[in-house]
Amino acid sequence: MENQFFKNLEKKTGVNMKDVFELANSLQNANFKDEQTVRGVIKRVSQIANKPVSKEMEDKIVQSIIKDGKQLDFGTISKMINKK
């Protein structure tokens, strides 16, 4: 992909693409049935997006992913965070 594309995306969203790629790489072999792992991912996405997540919201997201089997991706977490 083109660097200018990522620079424009960073400027528009305020999200550092390097952080996003590092997170994506760390997720490749992650165990999403493990509550601690899922909580760590939620916290990292929250930091990258600069959107605080309350303990109650974090618990709902964890419940949704671990017990309900929802897929863990940026879109799922983002939608849940933005429902506040």
C-alpha positions, 0 to 999 in steps of 0.5 A: 500500500502507498505511504501517502494513503496511510499518512492521509488516514492518520491525519484524518483519524488521528490514529497512528498506523504503526500502532494499528499494524503492531496490534494486528500482528499481535492478534494473529496467534492470540487466544480469543477464548482467554478473558485476559487476552481479550481484555488486553486487546480491548484496552489496546484498541481503546488507547489507539482510538483514544476512546476510553472504555468503562469497566462496564463496557469492557465487561460487555465486550468481553462477554460478547466475544468469549461467551457469545462467540462474536468475532473480535475485530476493530469494527465490532469493538468500535461499534460497541464503544460508540454505543455509549 
